[in-house]
Structures are given as C-alpha cells and as structure tokens.
Amino acid sequence: QATMKLLEKIKQTPLVMEEQQFTPGSGCSVVGSSGNLLDNEYGAATDANDDVIRFNGAKTASFEKHSGSRTTFRIMNCHSILNIENEAYFAQQKARHPQIDRELLYTIEDETIIFKTDPAWELWRKTAILDRVRQKNEVYFIHEDFYKLGNRLNGGKEATNGFIGLLMALRLYNHIDCYGFSFYDPSVKKHYFDEI
C-alpha cells in the first residue's frame, strides 16, 4: 500500500520545468558509473532496452561491452555549466578532480540532457552556454517539485543524480534494469571510466 502511494506520488510530480517533448519507451536501463560495471559484460543487455539513462560525464567509448554504447538521457549536475562559465570555479574543481574536462558539455551530441541543480541557482538563465548545447541536444532542467521530492526521499539531504535517475525511471517506465551502482562500497572503483 505505502509503495503504491509513493509510486503514485513520483508519477504525479512534474519531472522537468519545460514542456516535456521526449517520448520514453516502455523499458529503460539506468546505468550508474561504478567500477563494478567492469566486472561483467552487460553492454548488450544495457543497449537492448528502449532507453538508456546515464549520468554526468559517463563515457561509453572503449567500455561498450561493459557499459553499452547508447545514451538516451543524461542527468547532469551544475558543475558542467559552472565550469564553463566561471574560471575560478573551474580551477577549484580541477584541483579536486584533475581529470575534469571543462568543456564536457560541448562534446555531448544527440542526447536529452536533464540538469539536476538547485532551482534557486536559476542556471537555465545561462543561455550563452546552453544555446550552444541545444544545437546538438535537447536540454531540460529538473522541476523544483521533483528536486524536492528526491531530497525528501533521501532523508532531507540532496539527492544524487543516480537517485534522481532512478526516480525518473520509476516515473516513466514499466520495465527498469539497473547497472553500475555500488552504493559507495570503498572496495569498488568509484567510476569505471576514470580515476577519482
């Protein structure tokens, strides 16, 4: 009973701020970035679903047999916008994550990007950056109500992109397969595609 009420709440909460133009299929793969993806070869199974949800800078090139190759939706955080906009912010991020690509956003093509950021930051106003991204992708921002729902379900702390992706999958799909989540197990490499 409680599970059904929660699922109904997730389905009724608006997902993105903008009018939703995408048409999800019936099933999806939600692919986290955990190093445990390298322990198996689920690439073909991942790609077999109608849609594939990935996060931030997750790469597929040269990891296809483990991660699959398709990406329908990419949920990204604010860093990808702020790195481009603000030199000092990027320098701070680069010190913490030396492998970071400042212009990652400009390398993405043919995906639907959903930015999960605190709505109070109003990053949708960064049109100089976003217009360039929109030339090759569809761009959306998570709705404030969905953002708050994720945080509430996460015990009041900010929900991760992965958690928001799982909620999005529950909202949109009848069939969901999850890969590449290790729940911060310290013995597992954090990202399959780079060192953190």
Secondary structure as GFF3:
##gff-version 3
##sequence-region A 1 196
A	DSSP	alpha_helix	2	12	.	.	.	ID=ss1
A	DSSP	beta_strand	27	31	.	.	.	ID=ss2
A	DSSP	three_ten_helix	35	39	.	.	.	ID=ss3
A	DSSP	alpha_helix	43	48	.	.	.	ID=ss4
A	DSSP	beta_strand	51	55	.	.	.	ID=ss5
A	DSSP	alpha_helix	64	67	.	.	.	ID=ss6
A	DSSP	beta_strand	73	76	.	.	.	ID=ss7
A	DSSP	alpha_helix	79	85	.	.	.	ID=ss8
A	DSSP	alpha_helix	87	96	.	.	.	ID=ss9
A	DSSP	three_ten_helix	104	107	.	.	.	ID=ss10
A	DSSP	beta_strand	112	115	.	.	.	ID=ss11
A	DSSP	three_ten_helix	119	121	.	.	.	ID=ss12
A	DSSP	three_ten_helix	123	125	.	.	.	ID=ss13
A	DSSP	alpha_helix	127	134	.	.	.	ID=ss14
A	DSSP	beta_strand	138	141	.	.	.	ID=ss15
A	DSSP	alpha_helix	144	153	.	.	.	ID=ss16
A	DSSP	alpha_helix	161	172	.	.	.	ID=ss17
A	DSSP	beta_strand	175	179	.	.	.	ID=ss18
###
